[in-house]
Amino acid sequence: MPEHKMLTIDGIRVRADEAARYRARTAPAAGGQAAPLTAAQADPRAQDPGDPDAFDPAEHTVLQVIAHLAEADEEETVRVLDAEASGEQRKGLLERREEFAAEARQRAAGGPGGGA
């Protein structure tokens, strides 16, 4: 297990590589309240710099991802499941990868769509 240097910020132990994110989240803005996190600050590993509006499975529950996949085309299904595989890696989604892809192909062919 790798060792991480820890910093103490306001009595809270924070990994050194997370210090900037923690400070951004907790630093008071000019109005006295902490500014809201941007999507990149909240989960920087899951952001797609090419399309900031793309569906990010890391920001949603398994049921929300399944609902999105129930309407997505095959390309979007593959993109979302690839993002899931490189991010959260939730078993309930990844074990059904072929099923989701088959349903997307069936919808594209105009056949009766399967549900989740």
N, CA, C and O atoms as a printed pandas DataFrame, in Angstrom:
     atom_number atom_name residue_name chain_id  residue_number  x_coord  y_coord  z_coord
0              1         N          MET        A               1    0.845   -1.169    0.000
1              2        CA          MET        A               1    0.000    0.000    0.000
2              3         C          MET        A               1    0.897    1.240    0.000
3              4         O          MET        A               1    1.793    1.356    0.836
4              5         N          PRO        A               2    0.661    2.164   -0.929
5              6        CA          PRO        A               2    1.520    3.344   -0.991
6              7         C          PRO        A               2    1.272    4.262    0.204
7              8         O          PRO        A               2    0.171    4.344    0.749
8              9         N          GLU        A               3    2.330    4.935    0.576
9             10        CA          GLU        A               3    2.194    5.898    1.659
10            11         C          GLU        A               3    1.855    7.251    1.057
11            12         O          GLU        A               3    2.396    7.637    0.021
12            13         N          HIS        A               4    0.970    7.955    1.708
13            14        CA          HIS        A               4    0.592    9.288    1.272
14            15         C          HIS        A               4    0.980   10.263    2.359
15            16         O          HIS        A               4    0.731   10.027    3.541
16            17         N          LYS        A               5    1.587   11.354    1.953
17            18        CA          LYS        A               5    1.875   12.397    2.914
18            19         C          LYS        A               5    0.561   13.061    3.276
19            20         O          LYS        A               5   -0.264   13.362    2.413
20            21         N          MET        A               6    0.385   13.281    4.553
21            22        CA          MET        A               6   -0.842   13.894    5.032
22            23         C          MET        A               6   -0.549   15.307    5.513
23            24         O          MET        A               6    0.487   15.570    6.123
24            25         N          LEU        A               7   -1.461   16.194    5.234
25            26        CA          LEU        A               7   -1.398   17.558    5.722
26            27         C          LEU        A               7   -2.537   17.748    6.707
27            28         O          LEU        A               7   -3.564   17.075    6.615
28            29         N          THR        A               8   -2.359   18.647    7.633
29            30        CA          THR        A               8   -3.438   18.990    8.538
30            31         C          THR        A               8   -3.886   20.399    8.200
31            32         O          THR        A               8   -3.120   21.355    8.319
32            33         N          ILE        A               9   -5.136   20.513    7.776
33            34        CA          ILE        A               9   -5.711   21.803    7.419
34            35         C          ILE        A               9   -6.902   22.029    8.336
35            36         O          ILE        A               9   -7.879   21.282    8.292
36            37         N          ASP        A              10   -6.819   23.058    9.165
37            38        CA          ASP        A              10   -7.879   23.379   10.123
38            39         C          ASP        A              10   -8.260   22.160   10.965
39            40         O          ASP        A              10   -9.438   21.942   11.248
40            41         N          GLY        A              11   -7.275   21.378   11.360
41            42        CA          GLY        A              11   -7.521   20.222   12.213
42            43         C          GLY        A              11   -7.993   18.986   11.472
43            44         O          GLY        A              11   -8.288   17.971   12.105
44            45         N          ILE        A              12   -8.072   19.039   10.165
45            46        CA          ILE        A              12   -8.519   17.910    9.350
46            47         C          ILE        A              12   -7.322   17.364    8.592
47            48         O          ILE        A              12   -6.596   18.117    7.944
48            49         N          ARG        A              13   -7.111   16.038    8.672
49            50        CA          ARG        A              13   -6.011   15.416    7.935
50            51         C          ARG        A              13   -6.458   15.180    6.491
51            52         O          ARG        A              13   -7.500   14.581    6.225
52            53         N          VAL        A              14   -5.626   15.676    5.571
53            54        CA          VAL        A              14   -5.930   15.620    4.143
54            55         C          VAL        A              14   -4.687   15.123    3.415
55            56         O          VAL        A              14   -3.571   15.542    3.722
56            57         N          ARG        A              15   -4.888   14.216    2.436
57            58        CA          ARG        A              15   -3.757   13.774    1.619
58            59         C          ARG        A              15   -3.190   14.966    0.865
59            60         O          ARG        A              15   -3.936   15.847    0.438
60            61         N          ALA        A              16   -1.875   14.995    0.699
61            62        CA          ALA        A              16   -1.207   16.123    0.054
62            63         C          ALA        A              16   -1.746   16.364   -1.356
63            64         O          ALA        A              16   -1.912   17.513   -1.764
64            65         N          ASP        A              17   -2.019   15.300   -2.099
65            66        CA          ASP        A              17   -2.513   15.473   -3.462
66            67         C          ASP        A              17   -3.965   15.944   -3.517
67            68         O          ASP        A              17   -4.448   16.313   -4.587
68            69         N          GLU        A              18   -4.671   15.939   -2.385
69            70        CA          GLU        A              18   -6.051   16.408   -2.313
70            71         C          GLU        A              18   -6.168   17.772   -1.642
71            72         O          GLU        A              18   -7.272   18.293   -1.489
72            73         N          ALA        A              19   -5.040   18.355   -1.241
73            74        CA          ALA        A              19   -5.067   19.595   -0.463
74            75         C          ALA        A              19   -5.728   20.740   -1.233
75            76         O          ALA        A              19   -6.549   21.464   -0.669
76            77         N          ALA        A              20   -5.385   20.914   -2.508
77            78        CA          ALA        A              20   -5.955   22.010   -3.288
78            79         C          ALA        A              20   -7.464   21.847   -3.424
79            80         O          ALA        A              20   -8.208   22.823   -3.323
80            81         N          ARG        A              21   -7.911   20.633   -3.650
81            82        CA          ARG        A              21   -9.345   20.372   -3.774
82            83         C          ARG        A              21  -10.062   20.652   -2.456
83            84         O          ARG        A              21  -11.147   21.232   -2.451
84            85         N          TYR        A              22   -9.461   20.243   -1.342
85            86        CA          TYR        A              22  -10.057   20.481   -0.033
86            87         C          TYR        A              22  -10.140   21.976    0.251
87            88         O          TYR        A              22  -11.167   22.471    0.715
88            89         N          ARG        A              23   -9.044   22.696   -0.033
89            90        CA          ARG        A              23   -9.043   24.143    0.215
90            91         C          ARG        A              23  -10.077   24.849   -0.654
91            92         O          ARG        A              23  -10.751   25.769   -0.191
92            93         N          ALA        A              24  -10.209   24.423   -1.915
93            94        CA          ALA        A              24  -11.187   25.037   -2.811
94            95         C          ALA        A              24  -12.602   24.810   -2.302
95            96         O          ALA        A              24  -13.471   25.671   -2.445
96            97         N          ARG        A              25  -12.825   23.651   -1.708
97            98        CA          ARG        A              25  -14.158   23.314   -1.219
98            99         C          ARG        A              25  -14.477   24.041    0.077
99           100         O          ARG        A              25  -15.637   24.371    0.322
100          101         N          THR        A              26  -13.486   24.296    0.905
101          102        CA          THR        A              26  -13.762   24.839    2.233
102          103         C          THR        A              26  -13.409   26.308    2.396
103          104         O          THR        A              26  -13.775   26.913    3.403
104          105         N          ALA        A              27  -12.706   26.901    1.434
105          106        CA          ALA        A              27  -12.305   28.304    1.567
106          107         C          ALA        A              27  -13.509   29.218    1.430
107          108         O          ALA        A              27  -14.286   29.080    0.486
108          109         N          PRO        A              28  -13.673   30.148    2.356
109          110        CA          PRO        A              28  -14.802   31.071    2.235
110          111         C          PRO        A              28  -14.575   32.053    1.093
111          112         O          PRO        A              28  -13.462   32.537    0.885
112          113         N          ALA        A              29  -15.630   32.336    0.369
113          114        CA          ALA        A              29  -15.569   33.306   -0.717
114          115         C          ALA        A              29  -15.724   34.700   -0.118
115          116         O          ALA        A              29  -15.797   34.851    1.102
116          117         N          ALA        A              30  -15.772   35.712   -0.971
117          118        CA          ALA        A              30  -15.878   37.090   -0.503
118          119         C          ALA        A              30  -17.120   37.299    0.355
119          120         O          ALA        A              30  -17.099   38.118    1.274
120          121         N          GLY        A              31  -18.199   36.576    0.073
121          122        CA          GLY        A              31  -19.440   36.722    0.827
122          123         C          GLY        A              31  -19.436   35.966    2.143
123          124         O          GLY        A              31  -20.423   36.008    2.878
124          125         N          GLY        A              32  -18.348   35.275    2.458
125          126        CA          GLY        A              32  -18.261   34.557    3.719
126          127         C          GLY        A              32  -18.647   33.090    3.634
127          128         O          GLY        A              32  -18.527   32.370    4.625
128          129         N          GLN        A              33  -19.103   32.630    2.485
129          130        CA          GLN        A              33  -19.469   31.221    2.316
130          131         C          GLN        A              33  -18.506   30.570    1.329
131          132         O          GLN        A              33  -17.964   31.223    0.438
132          133         N          ALA        A              34  -18.310   29.272    1.511
133          134        CA          ALA        A              34  -17.461   28.536    0.588
134          135         C          ALA        A              34  -18.130   28.475   -0.779
135          136         O          ALA        A              34  -19.340   28.278   -0.890
136          137         N          ALA        A              35  -17.329   28.647   -1.798
137          138        CA          ALA        A              35  -17.852   28.567   -3.157
138          139         C          ALA        A              35  -18.223   27.134   -3.480
139          140         O          ALA        A              35  -17.576   26.214   -2.979
140          141         N          PRO        A              36  -19.256   26.903   -4.311
141          142        CA          PRO        A              36  -19.604   25.531   -4.678
142          143         C          PRO        A              36  -18.510   24.909   -5.528
143          144         O          PRO        A              36  -17.796   25.600   -6.254
144          145         N          LEU        A              37  -18.392   23.601   -5.426
145          146        CA          LEU        A              37  -17.402   22.881   -6.222
146          147         C          LEU        A              37  -17.819   22.867   -7.682
147          148         O          LEU        A              37  -19.002   22.763   -8.009
148          149         N          THR        A              38  -16.843   22.970   -8.535
149          150        CA          THR        A              38  -17.110   22.731   -9.944
150          151         C          THR        A              38  -17.109   21.223  -10.150
151          152         O          THR        A              38  -16.666   20.480   -9.274
152          153         N          ALA        A              39  -17.590   20.770  -11.276
153          154        CA          ALA        A              39  -17.603   19.330  -11.550
154          155         C          ALA        A              39  -16.184   18.778  -11.552
155          156         O          ALA        A              39  -15.959   17.658  -11.092
156          157         N          ALA        A              40  -15.220   19.550  -12.066
157          158        CA          ALA        A              40  -13.832   19.083  -12.111
158          159         C          ALA        A              40  -13.247   18.948  -10.713
159          160         O          ALA        A              40  -12.464   18.033  -10.458
160          161         N          GLN        A              41  -13.613   19.842   -9.810
161          162        CA          GLN        A              41  -13.119   19.742   -8.441
162          163         C          GLN        A              41  -13.777   18.591   -7.704
163          164         O          GLN        A              41  -13.127   17.915   -6.907
164          165         N          ALA        A              42  -15.041   18.362   -7.956
165          166        CA          ALA        A              42  -15.771   17.319   -7.248
166          167         C          ALA        A              42  -15.268   15.928   -7.614
167          168         O          ALA        A              42  -15.134   15.077   -6.736
168          169         N          ASP        A              43  -14.992   15.684   -8.866
169          170        CA          ASP        A              43  -14.498   14.384   -9.299
170          171         C          ASP        A              43  -13.631   14.568  -10.538
171          172         O          ASP        A              43  -14.082   14.291  -11.649
172          173         N          PRO        A              44  -12.390   15.033  -10.366
173          174        CA          PRO        A              44  -11.570   15.367  -11.529
174          175         C          PRO        A              44  -11.196   14.177  -12.409
175          176         O          PRO        A              44  -10.903   14.382  -13.586
176          177         N          ARG        A              45  -11.192   12.939  -11.897
177          178        CA          ARG        A              45  -10.790   11.793  -12.705
178          179         C          ARG        A              45  -11.842   11.413  -13.729
179          180         O          ARG        A              45  -11.533   10.723  -14.701
180          181         N          ALA        A              46  -13.076   11.847  -13.534
181          182        CA          ALA        A              46  -14.155   11.396  -14.405
182          183         C          ALA        A              46  -14.536   12.417  -15.469
183          184         O          ALA        A              46  -15.486   12.183  -16.217
184          185         N          GLN        A              47  -13.840   13.524  -15.564
185          186        CA          GLN        A              47  -14.226   14.555  -16.511
186          187         C          GLN        A              47  -13.684   14.265  -17.897
187          188         O          GLN        A              47  -12.530   13.866  -18.056
188          189         N          ASP        A              48  -14.523   14.468  -18.893
189          190        CA          ASP        A              48  -14.141   14.330  -20.296
190          191         C          ASP        A              48  -13.907   15.735  -20.837
191          192         O          ASP        A              48  -14.875   16.462  -21.060
192          193         N          PRO        A              49  -12.659   16.145  -21.056
193          194        CA          PRO        A              49  -12.405   17.508  -21.500
194          195         C          PRO        A              49  -13.013   17.820  -22.861
195          196         O          PRO        A              49  -13.192   18.991  -23.193
196          197         N          GLY        A              50  -13.337   16.801  -23.659
197          198        CA          GLY        A              50  -13.905   17.030  -24.971
198          199         C          GLY        A              50  -15.353   17.473  -24.943
199          200         O          GLY        A              50  -15.775   18.221  -25.825
200          201         N          ASP        A              51  -16.123   17.044  -23.974
201          202        CA          ASP        A              51  -17.544   17.388  -23.905
202          203         C          ASP        A              51  -17.954   17.541  -22.447
203          204         O          ASP        A              51  -18.247   16.548  -21.781
204          205         N          PRO        A              52  -17.978   18.768  -21.945
205          206        CA          PRO        A              52  -18.313   18.973  -20.537
206          207         C          PRO        A              52  -19.761   18.621  -20.201
207          208         O          PRO        A              52  -20.087   18.452  -19.026
208          209         N          ASP        A              53  -20.638   18.505  -21.201
209          210        CA          ASP        A              53  -22.035   18.167  -20.949
210          211         C          ASP        A              53  -22.328   16.678  -21.068
211          212         O          ASP        A              53  -23.478   16.265  -20.924
212          213         N          ALA        A              54  -21.308   15.865  -21.330
213          214        CA          ALA        A              54  -21.498   14.425  -21.498
214          215         C          ALA        A              54  -21.954   13.796  -20.188
215          216         O          ALA        A              54  -21.555   14.234  -19.109
216          217         N          PHE        A              55  -22.784   12.778  -20.285
217          218        CA          PHE        A              55  -23.267   12.052  -19.108
218          219         C          PHE        A              55  -22.083   11.399  -18.417
219          220         O          PHE        A              55  -21.316   10.670  -19.045
220          221         N          ASP        A              56  -21.936   11.656  -17.137
221          222        CA          ASP        A              56  -20.837   11.106  -16.349
222          223         C          ASP        A              56  -21.420   10.106  -15.353
223          224         O          ASP        A              56  -22.109   10.513  -14.418
224          225         N          PRO        A              57  -21.161    8.802  -15.529
225          226        CA          PRO        A              57  -21.754    7.820  -14.624
226          227         C          PRO        A              57  -21.299    7.981  -13.172
227          228         O          PRO        A              57  -22.015    7.566  -12.261
228          229         N          ALA        A              58  -20.139    8.565  -12.938
229          230        CA          ALA        A              58  -19.649    8.737  -11.570
230          231         C          ALA        A              58  -20.510    9.720  -10.784
231          232         O          ALA        A              58  -20.496    9.702   -9.553
232          233         N          GLU        A              59  -21.256   10.572  -11.473
233          234        CA          GLU        A              59  -22.105   11.558  -10.815
234          235         C          GLU        A              59  -23.519   11.035  -10.564
235          236         O          GLU        A              59  -24.376   11.774  -10.079
236          237         N          HIS        A              60  -23.764    9.772  -10.891
237          238        CA          HIS        A              60  -25.119    9.232  -10.805
238          239         C          HIS        A              60  -25.119    7.880  -10.101
239          240         O          HIS        A              60  -24.095    7.202  -10.018
240          241         N          THR        A              61  -26.292    7.506   -9.596
241          242        CA          THR        A              61  -26.451    6.200   -8.967
242          243         C          THR        A              61  -26.515    5.124  -10.057
243          244         O          THR        A              61  -26.670    5.429  -11.240
244          245         N          VAL        A              62  -26.395    3.881   -9.642
245          246        CA          VAL        A              62  -26.486    2.767  -10.598
246          247         C          VAL        A              62  -27.830    2.809  -11.322
247          248         O          VAL        A              62  -27.881    2.627  -12.539
248          249         N          LEU        A              63  -28.905    3.044  -10.597
249          250        CA          LEU        A              63  -30.226    3.080  -11.232
250          251         C          LEU        A              63  -30.340    4.223  -12.234
251          252         O          LEU        A              63  -30.973    4.060  -13.277
252          253         N          GLN        A              64  -29.746    5.366  -11.942
253          254        CA          GLN        A              64  -29.771    6.480  -12.887
254          255         C          GLN        A              64  -28.958    6.158  -14.132
255          256         O          GLN        A              64  -29.346    6.530  -15.239
256          257         N          VAL        A              65  -27.838    5.473  -13.962
257          258        CA          VAL        A              65  -27.017    5.081  -15.117
258          259         C          VAL        A              65  -27.794    4.081  -15.974
259          260         O          VAL        A              65  -27.800    4.189  -17.200
260          261         N          ILE        A              66  -28.439    3.121  -15.344
261          262        CA          ILE        A              66  -29.228    2.134  -16.088
262          263         C          ILE        A              66  -30.350    2.825  -16.859
263          264         O          ILE        A              66  -30.622    2.469  -18.006
264          265         N          ALA        A              67  -31.001    3.807  -16.240
265          266        CA          ALA        A              67  -32.068    4.545  -16.920
266          267         C          ALA        A              67  -31.507    5.295  -18.135
267          268         O          ALA        A              67  -32.150    5.346  -19.183
268          269         N          HIS        A              68  -30.332    5.863  -17.997
269          270        CA          HIS        A              68  -29.701    6.563  -19.126
270          271         C          HIS        A              68  -29.368    5.570  -20.239
271          272         O          HIS        A              68  -29.599    5.848  -21.416
272          273         N          LEU        A              69  -28.827    4.417  -19.864
273          274        CA          LEU        A              69  -28.453    3.412  -20.860
274          275         C          LEU        A              69  -29.678    2.836  -21.569
275          276         O          LEU        A              69  -29.578    2.375  -22.706
276          277         N          ALA        A              70  -30.823    2.860  -20.907
277          278        CA          ALA        A              70  -32.053    2.331  -21.511
278          279         C          ALA        A              70  -32.495    3.162  -22.710
279          280         O          ALA        A              70  -33.282    2.690  -23.530
280          281         N          GLU        A              71  -32.000    4.389  -22.820
281          282        CA          GLU        A              71  -32.374    5.259  -23.931
282          283         C          GLU        A              71  -31.194    5.618  -24.826
283          284         O          GLU        A              71  -31.376    6.271  -25.853
284          285         N          ALA        A              72  -29.993    5.202  -24.453
285          286        CA          ALA        A              72  -28.784    5.599  -25.185
286          287         C          ALA        A              72  -28.567    4.735  -26.416
287          288         O          ALA        A              72  -28.988    3.579  -26.470
288          289         N          ASP        A              73  -27.887    5.335  -27.426
289          290        CA          ASP        A              73  -27.501    4.539  -28.590
290          291         C          ASP        A              73  -26.265    3.713  -28.234
291          292         O          ASP        A              73  -25.725    3.830  -27.134
292          293         N          GLU        A              74  -25.827    2.884  -29.171
293          294        CA          GLU        A              74  -24.721    1.968  -28.871
294          295         C          GLU        A              74  -23.424    2.720  -28.570
295          296         O          GLU        A              74  -22.679    2.328  -27.672
296          297         N          GLU        A              75  -23.151    3.775  -29.299
297          298        CA          GLU        A              75  -21.927    4.557  -29.074
298          299         C          GLU        A              75  -21.924    5.175  -27.673
299          300         O          GLU        A              75  -20.912    5.127  -26.974
300          301         N          GLU        A              76  -23.056    5.753  -27.267
301          302        CA          GLU        A              76  -23.157    6.346  -25.939
302          303         C          GLU        A              76  -23.066    5.269  -24.863
303          304         O          GLU        A              76  -22.448    5.487  -23.821
304          305         N          THR        A              77  -23.667    4.125  -25.102
305          306        CA          THR        A              77  -23.610    3.022  -24.143
306          307         C          THR        A              77  -22.161    2.590  -23.916
307          308         O          THR        A              77  -21.739    2.405  -22.774
308          309         N          VAL        A              78  -21.412    2.432  -24.987
309          310        CA          VAL        A              78  -20.004    2.040  -24.873
310          311         C          VAL        A              78  -19.211    3.116  -24.144
311          312         O          VAL        A              78  -18.388    2.799  -23.286
312          313         N          ARG        A              79  -19.447    4.392  -24.473
313          314        CA          ARG        A              79  -18.723    5.496  -23.832
314          315         C          ARG        A              79  -18.994    5.542  -22.331
315          316         O          ARG        A              79  -18.068    5.688  -21.532
316          317         N          VAL        A              80  -20.263    5.417  -21.951
317          318        CA          VAL        A              80  -20.622    5.468  -20.526
318          319         C          VAL        A              80  -20.028    4.278  -19.776
319          320         O          VAL        A              80  -19.503    4.442  -18.675
320          321         N          LEU        A              81  -20.105    3.089  -20.359
321          322        CA          LEU        A              81  -19.561    1.908  -19.675
322          323         C          LEU        A              81  -18.032    1.932  -19.629
323          324         O          LEU        A              81  -17.441    1.410  -18.683
324          325         N          ASP        A              82  -17.388    2.523  -20.622
325          326        CA          ASP        A              82  -15.933    2.705  -20.553
326          327         C          ASP        A              82  -15.571    3.675  -19.437
327          328         O          ASP        A              82  -14.607    3.456  -18.703
328          329         N          ALA        A              83  -16.350    4.752  -19.311
329          330        CA          ALA        A              83  -16.110    5.715  -18.226
330          331         C          ALA        A              83  -16.318    5.044  -16.867
331          332         O          ALA        A              83  -15.572    5.299  -15.922
332          333         N          GLU        A              84  -17.319    4.199  -16.778
333          334        CA          GLU        A              84  -17.577    3.466  -15.535
334          335         C          GLU        A              84  -16.420    2.517  -15.224
335          336         O          GLU        A              84  -16.001    2.402  -14.072
336          337         N          ALA        A              85  -15.912    1.848  -16.234
337          338        CA          ALA        A              85  -14.806    0.899  -16.034
338          339         C          ALA        A              85  -13.529    1.599  -15.593
339          340         O          ALA        A              85  -12.735    1.026  -14.846
340          341         N          SER        A              86  -13.325    2.819  -16.043
341          342        CA          SER        A              86  -12.118    3.546  -15.643
342          343         C          SER        A              86  -12.332    4.394  -14.402
343          344         O          SER        A              86  -11.387    4.981  -13.875
344          345         N          GLY        A              87  -13.583    4.462  -13.930
345          346        CA          GLY        A              87  -13.872    5.274  -12.753
346          347         C          GLY        A              87  -14.367    4.450  -11.588
347          348         O          GLY        A              87  -13.583    3.797  -10.900
348          349         N          GLU        A              88  -15.663    4.479  -11.368
349          350        CA          GLU        A              88  -16.279    3.836  -10.201
350          351         C          GLU        A              88  -16.146    2.313  -10.193
351          352         O          GLU        A              88  -15.973    1.719   -9.129
352          353         N          GLN        A              89  -16.224    1.682  -11.348
353          354        CA          GLN        A              89  -16.101    0.228  -11.493
354          355         C          GLN        A              89  -17.158   -0.535  -10.696
355          356         O          GLN        A              89  -16.844   -1.496   -9.994
356          357         N          ARG        A              90  -18.402   -0.100  -10.809
357          358        CA          ARG        A              90  -19.483   -0.768  -10.079
358          359         C          ARG        A              90  -19.869   -2.064  -10.788
359          360         O          ARG        A              90  -20.178   -2.084  -11.980
360          361         N          LYS        A              91  -19.839   -3.120  -10.025
361          362        CA          LYS        A              91  -20.055   -4.470  -10.527
362          363         C          LYS        A              91  -21.421   -4.616  -11.215
363          364         O          LYS        A              91  -21.522   -5.267  -12.255
364          365         N          GLY        A              92  -22.451   -4.023  -10.647
365          366        CA          GLY        A              92  -23.801   -4.131  -11.196
366          367         C          GLY        A              92  -23.924   -3.581  -12.603
367          368         O          GLY        A              92  -24.808   -3.997  -13.353
368          369         N          LEU        A              93  -23.058   -2.658  -12.972
369          370        CA          LEU        A              93  -23.071   -2.115  -14.330
370          371         C          LEU        A              93  -22.124   -2.878  -15.251
371          372         O          LEU        A              93  -22.482   -3.222  -16.377
372          373         N          LEU        A              94  -20.933   -3.136  -14.770
373          374        CA          LEU        A              94  -19.919   -3.742  -15.635
374          375         C          LEU        A              94  -20.231   -5.187  -15.987
375          376         O          LEU        A              94  -19.895   -5.636  -17.083
376          377         N          GLU        A              95  -20.869   -5.929  -15.081
377          378        CA          GLU        A              95  -21.220   -7.322  -15.388
378          379         C          GLU        A              95  -22.296   -7.416  -16.474
379          380         O          GLU        A              95  -22.438   -8.454  -17.120
380          381         N          ARG        A              96  -23.049   -6.335  -16.672
381          382        CA          ARG        A              96  -24.135   -6.346  -17.654
382          383         C          ARG        A              96  -23.771   -5.597  -18.933
383          384         O          ARG        A              96  -24.653   -5.226  -19.707
384          385         N          ARG        A              97  -22.490   -5.376  -19.156
385          386        CA          ARG        A              97  -22.031   -4.605  -20.308
386          387         C          ARG        A              97  -22.594   -5.140  -21.631
387          388         O          ARG        A              97  -23.135   -4.377  -22.431
388          389         N          GLU        A              98  -22.469   -6.432  -21.855
389          390        CA          GLU        A              98  -22.948   -7.024  -23.112
390          391         C          GLU        A              98  -24.466   -6.900  -23.247
391          392         O          GLU        A              98  -24.983   -6.670  -24.340
392          393         N          GLU        A              99  -25.163   -7.054  -22.140
393          394        CA          GLU        A              99  -26.621   -6.908  -22.162
394          395         C          GLU        A              99  -27.019   -5.488  -22.568
395          396         O          GLU        A              99  -27.906   -5.307  -23.402
396          397         N          PHE        A             100  -26.363   -4.481  -21.979
397          398        CA          PHE        A             100  -26.674   -3.088  -22.328
398          399         C          PHE        A             100  -26.346   -2.809  -23.795
399          400         O          PHE        A             100  -27.116   -2.133  -24.478
400          401         N          ALA        A             101  -25.215   -3.320  -24.289
401          402        CA          ALA        A             101  -24.829   -3.107  -25.682
402          403         C          ALA        A             101  -25.820   -3.785  -26.635
403          404         O          ALA        A             101  -26.177   -3.219  -27.668
404          405         N          ALA        A             102  -26.259   -4.986  -26.289
405          406        CA          ALA        A             102  -27.226   -5.706  -27.131
406          407         C          ALA        A             102  -28.555   -4.958  -27.193
407          408         O          ALA        A             102  -29.180   -4.875  -28.251
408          409         N          GLU        A             103  -28.983   -4.412  -26.051
409          410        CA          GLU        A             103  -30.232   -3.643  -26.035
410          411         C          GLU        A             103  -30.110   -2.391  -26.897
411          412         O          GLU        A             103  -31.062   -2.022  -27.584
412          413         N          ALA        A             104  -28.953   -1.733  -26.870
413          414        CA          ALA        A             104  -28.741   -0.536  -27.685
414          415         C          ALA        A             104  -28.771   -0.895  -29.174
415          416         O          ALA        A             104  -29.348   -0.166  -29.981
416          417         N          ARG        A             105  -28.145   -2.023  -29.531
417          418        CA          ARG        A             105  -28.171   -2.464  -30.930
418          419         C          ARG        A             105  -29.604   -2.790  -31.361
419          420         O          ARG        A             105  -30.008   -2.487  -32.483
420          421         N          GLN        A             106  -30.356   -3.403  -30.465
421          422        CA          GLN        A             106  -31.737   -3.768  -30.781
422          423         C          GLN        A             106  -32.592   -2.516  -30.983
423          424         O          GLN        A             106  -33.426   -2.476  -31.888
424          425         N          ARG        A             107  -32.390   -1.493  -30.145
425          426        CA          ARG        A             107  -33.130   -0.252  -30.311
426          427         C          ARG        A             107  -32.770    0.400  -31.644
427          428         O          ARG        A             107  -33.646    0.926  -32.330
428          429         N          ALA        A             108  -31.484    0.370  -32.019
429          430        CA          ALA        A             108  -31.041    0.976  -33.270
430          431         C          ALA        A             108  -31.640    0.252  -34.475
431          432         O          ALA        A             108  -31.919    0.870  -35.503
432          433         N          ALA        A             109  -31.834   -1.052  -34.345
433          434        CA          ALA        A             109  -32.409   -1.837  -35.435
434          435         C          ALA        A             109  -33.925   -1.701  -35.506
435          436         O          ALA        A             109  -34.558   -2.191  -36.441
436          437         N          GLY        A             110  -34.504   -1.029  -34.508
437          438        CA          GLY        A             110  -35.945   -0.815  -34.508
438          439         C          GLY        A             110  -36.736   -1.915  -33.866
439          440         O          GLY        A             110  -37.965   -1.908  -33.933
440          441         N          GLY        A             111  -36.072   -2.859  -33.245
441          442        CA          GLY        A             111  -36.769   -3.963  -32.582
442          443         C          GLY        A             111  -37.306   -3.528  -31.235
443          444         O          GLY        A             111  -37.062   -2.411  -30.778
444          445         N          PRO        A             112  -38.052   -4.444  -30.599
445          446        CA          PRO        A             112  -38.564   -4.115  -29.289
446          447         C          PRO        A             112  -37.416   -3.995  -28.297
447          448         O          PRO        A             112  -36.600   -4.909  -28.174
448          449         N          GLY        A             113  -37.350   -2.868  -27.588
449          450        CA          GLY        A             113  -36.248   -2.631  -26.649
450          451         C          GLY        A             113  -36.443   -3.392  -25.361
451          452         O          GLY        A             113  -37.564   -3.551  -24.878
452          453         N          GLY        A             114  -35.365   -3.851  -24.824
453          454        CA          GLY        A             114  -35.426   -4.521  -23.528
454          455         C          GLY        A             114  -35.327   -3.496  -22.430
455          456         O          GLY        A             114  -34.779   -2.414  -22.639
456          457         N          GLY        A             115  -35.834   -3.807  -21.295
457          458        CA          GLY        A             115  -35.734   -2.916  -20.151
458          459         C          GLY        A             115  -34.532   -3.280  -19.315
459          460         O          GLY        A             115  -33.838   -4.260  -19.587
460          461         N          ALA        A             116  -34.295   -2.484  -18.301
461          462        CA          ALA        A             116  -33.185   -2.743  -17.404
462          463         C          ALA        A             116  -33.689   -3.621  -16.349
463          464         O          ALA        A             116  -32.939   -3.997  -15.448
